[in-house]
Amino acid sequence: MIAPEVQKRLTIIGLVVVGVSAVIFTIFAFFLNRSTLILSGEPPFRVDISNLKTEYCTEKDCTLTLAPGKYTLTISKDGYKTIQEQVELSIAGKNTQNLEFEFVPLLREVHESTISDLFVKPQVPAELKDIKPIFLGDGYAAYLKNSPDTHRQTLYLRGTAGAELGPETAITSFTRSMKNYRLFLNLDGNSKIGLIEDDDTGSTFYVIDTAAKTRTNLFSYPNIKSVKWFPKSDNFLFEAREGGDIATSIFLYKPADAANKDAKITKLNLQTPLENVAIQDQENLWAVTTQSVQGAENPALAEGKLVVLTENEASPDLSDLAEGVTLTLNTPKVIQYSLVSNQVRLVKNMDGVDAIEEVIMNENKKSLYLKMGEKILEFVFSD
C-alpha cells in the first residue's frame, strides 16, 4: 500500500506532466502546427479553401493561416475568370501565390448619346451642297472642280469647323479630268489625302501631300473599296479584291523606309468590311468578321485561343457574283489580329448577334463600339 505522502507526490507529478503536455500541445497546435499562405493579387477577391471555409480578401497581399496539408483553392473575382490552385503547406512554412486575374470580355448595349454621335456622319455645309461629289474629313471638306485660273480639274481643301467655312485652298491640279474618284481625309490630321480613281481596268491609289502640294501614284488593284490610316504613320489598311476572289480582303501597306527599300503590301487573312476593323496601335488590329474558325465546330470553345480563319465569302461584292450563287455566313466574331506575327486570336463568338455595320475603338483602347442597326453595343476587352 502506497503511503499517503508518496501518493500525493505522484498525483502532483501526474498533474505537472499533464499540464506540461497540455502546454506543449497548445504551443504545437496553435503556434507550430500552422502555415502561412499569402495570395498576392488585385483585390477584392474571394477564396474558397477545399470547401472547408471561405475568406474574403480586401488587400493585395492576402495572408491566410492554415494547418499544414494539401488544399484546393478556388479564387473568384467579379468580371474575371475563376482561378483554381493546388497548394501544399508545410509545418511553420510560408507559401506565396501570385495571382493573375484574366478579364472576361463583356458585351453590353449602350444608350449614351455621346457614343451614338460617334457613328453620325458629318453633314455637308449648305454652302457646298451644289458641289458633287464632296468628301468630308475631320473638320475639312475636299472636292475636285475646274480652276478658273488653270482651267484644269483641281483638288480643293476647305475647313468646315465652326460656324464659318475656311478659305478654299487649291492643293494640286490634274492634266486630265477624273470622272470616278473617292477621297480619304483621315491621314495624319488631313496633312495628306488619299485619292482612289476608278476606271474599267480597276482602281489606282494616289497620296496627295497637302503641305508640299504633290501627289504620288502608289499602286493599282482590281477593286479598292476603302482606306484607313494608322495614327501618326504613313502605314494604312485598304480593302480590295484580288483577281479571282469573290470577296474583298484587308491589305496592309507599308511605304519604303530605311529598313525596307521598297514599299510592301501584305494581304491579311481577314475578310470583312474595313468599317469593321479598328486600329489599336501600330502592331494590333481588332475586327468583327463572319469568317469561320478552321476545325472548330463550336467557335465558343476556341475563345481566347489562337485560331485560323477560313477564307469564306465574308464581304462579297454581290454585283459581281454569278447568278444563283448562295452565300452562307457564319456568326460575327470579335478577333484580335497581330500584324507582327500575323496571328489571330478569337476573343468572342457573338452567337445570336446580327450583322455588325461599323466598329469604332474607344479612346481608352479598352473597348470597341459596335453599330448593329439602331443599337450600339460595347465590347469591353480589358479592365
Summary of the structure (lengths in Angstrom):
residues: 383
radius of gyration: 33.4
end to end distance: 82.4
largest distance: 139.1
contacts: 1041
relative contact order: 0.09
helix: 13%
strand: 44%
